[in-house]
Amino acid sequence: MADKVLPGPVERPRPTDSVNIHTEKILDACRDKDCIDDLRVYPTVSSQAIINSAFSVRPESATLIYADVHADAISFNRGFYTVDVTYFYIVNGETFPGGTPVRGLAVFDKRVILYGSEGSVKSFSTLSNMATDITTEPGGPVAVVEAVDPIALNMRIGESGEGDDQELRSIPEEIIEAIGEELNLTGTGKRLYVTLGQFSIIRLERNIQLSLSAENYLPDAECAGSSDDDPCTMFSRVRFPVEEFFPPESLPEEERYRDLV
C-alpha cells in the first residue's frame, strides 16, 4: 500500500556541507528621526533673484544626494567611536506670488557615538592600491549610513543678514554638478530656510570570518520566456485596476509615516 501524503510544509534537505565566509558584523547601530528646523538653503543664482522679490515660499520636495561619513576613535573611551555624518540635500520650493520654482543646496551635520570594538589588523589584497592604501594606522570599523529622502515640512524666506554669517564649507565638485547651476554662497539678498524630517540608521561594522552549514540550492521556478500570445490576449489577463478609480479612504498604519496629522 502506498504511503499516505498529508498536507504540510515540505522538509528541506539537511545541510550537506560547511562553508567559510568573509562578511561584515554589525557591532553597534542606532536609528534616528531628526527634525531639522530652519536649515539654511543656499539657492542657485537664478533662484536667488526670484526669492528677493517673493513674499513667501512653500516646500515641494527635498532629495538626499550624498552623505559624507567619518568614524574616529574616542581616546578616553576604549572601543567607542564618533561617527560624523554630513548630509547634502537638494531642496525645491515654490514662491508666491507667481508659483515660480526655486531650488538650492542644504547641508546638515550629525554626530553619534557607537561601539566599534578594538582591533589592530591591517588588511591588504590583490585589489590594494599602493597610492591609497599605504597607512600606519590600524584598521578600524566601517561606518555605514542608511537614510531615506527627507520630508520637506516647511520653508520660509528670511531677511538679508538674518542668522549667522558662517561661510559654507567647500562643496565637492560632484555635488555642484548634481545641482547643475552655480550657487549663491554670499550673504547678499534674502535668505531661504527649510525644515526637514530625516529618518536614518547608522551602524559600525567590522570584517569577520564565519563557518556556516550549507546545502545545495537549485531554483524550482522555470525561466519564463517571450509569449506567442497576441497583445489583446495578454491584455485580457490583466486585472482591472479598481483601486485607481476608487482611491482608498485611508492607508494602512504602517504606510502612513509621511502623514503629518
C-alpha positions as CSV (number, residue, x, y, z in Angstrom):
1,M,0.0,0.0,0.0
2,A,1.3,3.4,-0.9
3,D,2.3,5.9,1.8
4,K,-0.3,8.5,2.6
5,V,0.5,12.0,1.5
6,L,-0.5,14.7,4.1
7,P,-0.6,18.4,3.6
8,G,2.1,20.4,5.3
9,P,5.4,22.1,4.7
10,V,7.9,20.2,2.6
11,E,11.0,19.2,4.5
12,R,14.2,20.7,3.1
13,P,17.2,18.5,2.9
14,R,19.6,18.7,5.8
15,P,22.8,20.7,5.3
16,T,25.3,18.7,3.4
17,D,28.4,20.8,3.8
18,S,30.0,23.7,5.7
19,V,31.4,26.8,4.1
20,N,33.7,29.5,5.3
21,I,32.7,33.1,4.5
22,H,34.1,36.6,5.0
23,T,31.5,39.2,5.9
24,E,30.8,42.2,8.0
25,K,29.5,42.0,11.6
26,I,27.3,44.8,12.9
27,L,28.8,45.8,16.3
28,D,26.5,48.7,17.2
29,A,23.7,50.6,15.5
30,C,21.2,53.3,16.1
31,R,18.2,54.8,14.4
32,D,17.0,58.4,14.5
33,K,14.2,60.6,13.5
34,D,15.6,64.1,13.2
35,C,13.5,67.2,12.8
36,I,16.0,69.7,11.3
37,D,14.5,73.1,12.0
38,D,15.3,76.3,10.0
39,L,18.2,74.7,7.9
40,R,19.9,77.3,5.7
41,V,19.3,76.7,2.0
42,Y,21.9,78.1,-0.4
43,P,19.8,78.9,-3.6
44,T,21.0,78.8,-7.1
45,V,21.9,82.2,-8.7
46,S,18.7,82.2,-10.7
47,S,16.6,81.2,-7.7
48,Q,18.1,84.0,-5.6
49,A,16.7,86.7,-7.9
50,I,13.3,85.1,-7.6
51,I,13.5,84.9,-3.8
52,N,14.5,88.5,-3.5
53,S,11.1,89.6,-4.9
54,A,8.9,86.9,-3.3
55,F,6.6,87.3,-0.3
56,S,6.6,83.6,0.8
57,V,7.6,80.1,-0.3
58,R,6.2,76.7,0.2
59,P,8.2,73.4,0.1
60,E,7.8,70.9,-2.7
61,S,10.5,68.3,-2.2
62,A,13.9,67.5,-0.8
63,T,16.3,64.9,-2.1
64,L,19.3,63.4,-0.2
65,I,22.0,63.3,-2.8
66,Y,25.0,62.3,-0.7
67,A,26.2,61.6,2.9
68,D,29.9,62.1,3.9
69,V,30.7,59.7,6.7
70,H,33.7,59.6,9.0
71,A,34.5,57.5,12.1
72,D,37.1,58.4,14.7
73,A,38.2,56.6,17.9
74,I,37.4,58.2,21.2
75,S,40.7,58.3,23.2
76,F,39.1,58.4,26.6
77,N,36.6,55.6,26.0
78,R,38.2,52.5,24.5
79,G,36.3,50.8,21.8
80,F,33.9,53.7,21.1
81,Y,33.9,55.9,18.0
82,T,32.3,59.2,17.0
83,V,30.5,58.9,13.6
84,D,30.3,62.3,11.9
85,V,27.8,62.5,9.0
86,T,27.3,65.4,6.6
87,Y,24.1,65.2,4.6
88,F,23.8,67.1,1.3
89,Y,20.2,67.9,0.1
90,I,18.7,69.4,-3.0
91,V,15.7,71.4,-1.8
92,N,12.9,72.5,-4.2
93,G,10.2,75.1,-3.4
94,E,7.6,77.3,-5.0
95,T,7.4,81.0,-4.4
96,F,4.4,83.3,-4.0
97,P,3.2,85.2,-6.0
98,G,3.7,83.6,-9.3
99,G,4.3,80.0,-8.3
100,T,7.8,80.1,-9.6
101,P,10.0,77.1,-8.7
102,V,13.3,77.7,-6.7
103,R,16.0,75.3,-5.7
104,G,19.1,75.2,-3.6
105,L,21.6,73.2,-1.5
106,A,21.2,72.5,2.2
107,V,23.8,70.9,4.4
108,F,23.2,69.2,7.8
109,D,25.8,67.8,10.2
110,K,25.1,65.0,12.6
111,R,27.3,63.2,15.2
112,V,26.6,59.9,17.1
113,I,28.7,57.7,19.4
114,L,28.7,54.0,18.7
115,Y,30.7,51.0,19.9
116,G,33.1,49.7,17.3
117,S,35.4,47.4,19.4
118,E,39.2,47.3,19.1
119,G,41.5,45.8,16.5
120,S,44.9,46.3,15.1
121,V,44.7,44.1,11.9
122,K,45.7,45.7,8.6
123,S,44.2,44.0,5.5
124,F,45.8,44.0,2.1
125,S,44.8,42.1,-1.0
126,T,45.4,41.9,-4.7
127,L,42.9,44.8,-5.0
128,S,45.1,47.0,-2.8
129,N,46.4,50.2,-4.3
130,M,49.8,51.5,-3.1
131,A,48.8,55.1,-3.8
132,T,45.9,55.0,-1.4
133,D,46.4,52.0,0.9
134,I,49.8,52.9,2.5
135,T,49.0,53.5,6.2
136,T,50.5,53.4,9.6
137,E,47.1,53.3,11.3
138,P,45.4,50.1,12.4
139,G,42.2,49.1,10.7
140,G,39.1,50.4,12.3
141,P,35.4,49.7,11.9
142,V,33.4,50.8,8.9
143,A,30.6,53.3,9.4
144,V,27.5,52.9,7.3
145,V,24.6,55.3,7.0
146,E,21.2,54.3,5.5
147,A,18.7,57.1,5.0
148,V,15.6,57.9,3.0
149,D,14.8,61.2,1.3
150,P,13.7,63.7,3.9
151,I,10.2,65.1,4.3
152,A,10.1,68.8,3.5
153,L,8.0,70.1,6.4
154,N,8.2,73.9,5.9
155,M,10.1,76.6,4.1
156,R,10.4,80.3,4.8
157,I,12.1,83.4,3.5
158,G,14.3,85.4,5.9
159,E,15.6,88.9,5.5
160,S,19.2,89.6,4.4
161,G,21.6,89.3,7.3
162,E,19.3,87.1,9.4
163,G,21.1,84.5,11.4
164,D,24.8,83.9,11.4
165,D,27.1,84.6,8.5
166,Q,29.2,81.5,8.8
167,E,30.6,80.6,5.5
168,L,29.6,77.3,3.9
169,R,32.5,74.8,3.8
170,S,34.0,73.8,0.5
171,I,31.5,71.8,-1.6
172,P,32.6,68.7,-3.6
173,E,32.6,69.2,-7.3
174,E,30.3,66.2,-7.7
175,I,27.7,68.0,-5.6
176,I,27.9,71.1,-7.7
177,E,27.5,69.0,-10.9
178,A,24.4,67.3,-9.4
179,I,22.7,70.7,-8.9
180,G,23.6,71.8,-12.4
181,E,23.9,75.5,-11.6
182,E,26.1,77.9,-9.7
183,L,25.1,78.5,-6.1
184,N,24.8,81.9,-4.3
185,L,27.1,81.4,-1.3
186,T,27.3,85.1,-0.4
187,G,25.3,86.8,2.3
188,T,23.6,89.2,-0.1
189,G,19.9,89.0,-0.8
190,K,17.0,87.4,1.1
191,R,17.7,84.0,2.8
192,L,15.9,80.7,2.4
193,Y,15.3,78.2,5.2
194,V,13.8,74.8,5.3
195,T,12.6,72.4,8.0
196,L,13.3,68.7,7.2
197,G,12.2,65.4,8.7
198,Q,15.0,62.9,8.3
199,F,14.9,59.1,9.1
200,S,18.2,57.3,9.3
201,I,20.1,54.3,10.6
202,I,23.8,54.5,11.4
203,R,25.9,51.4,12.2
204,L,29.5,50.3,12.7
205,E,30.8,47.1,11.1
206,R,33.9,45.0,11.2
207,N,35.2,42.2,9.0
208,I,34.7,38.7,10.4
209,Q,35.1,35.1,9.2
210,L,32.4,32.6,9.9
211,S,31.8,28.9,9.2
212,L,28.2,28.1,8.2
213,S,26.3,25.0,7.4
214,A,25.2,25.0,3.7
215,E,23.2,23.0,1.3
216,N,23.0,22.9,-2.5
217,Y,20.4,25.3,-3.9
218,L,18.5,24.6,-7.2
219,P,15.7,27.0,-8.2
220,D,12.3,25.4,-8.6
221,A,10.8,28.0,-10.9
222,E,11.3,27.8,-14.6
223,C,12.6,30.8,-16.5
224,A,9.7,32.5,-18.4
225,G,10.5,33.4,-22.0
226,S,8.6,35.5,-24.5
227,S,5.0,34.8,-25.1
228,D,3.4,34.0,-28.5
229,D,0.1,35.4,-27.4
230,D,-1.2,38.5,-29.3
231,P,-1.3,41.8,-27.3
232,C,-5.1,41.6,-26.8
233,T,-4.9,38.2,-25.3
234,M,-2.2,39.3,-22.9
235,F,-4.2,42.4,-22.0
236,S,-7.3,40.2,-21.2
237,R,-5.3,38.6,-18.4
238,V,-4.5,42.0,-16.7
239,R,-6.6,42.6,-13.6
240,F,-8.9,45.6,-13.8
241,P,-7.4,48.4,-11.6
242,V,-10.3,49.1,-9.4
243,E,-8.2,51.0,-6.8
244,E,-7.2,53.5,-9.5
245,F,-10.9,54.5,-10.0
246,F,-11.8,54.3,-6.3
247,P,-8.8,55.5,-4.2
248,P,-8.8,54.2,-0.6
249,E,-10.1,56.4,2.1
250,S,-7.0,55.8,4.3
251,L,-3.8,53.9,4.2
252,P,-2.7,51.1,6.5
253,E,-1.0,52.4,9.6
254,E,2.5,51.2,8.6
255,E,2.3,53.1,5.3
256,R,1.4,56.5,6.8
257,Y,4.8,57.6,8.0
258,R,4.6,60.7,5.9
259,D,1.2,61.7,7.4
260,L,1.8,64.8,9.4
261,V,-1.6,64.9,11.1
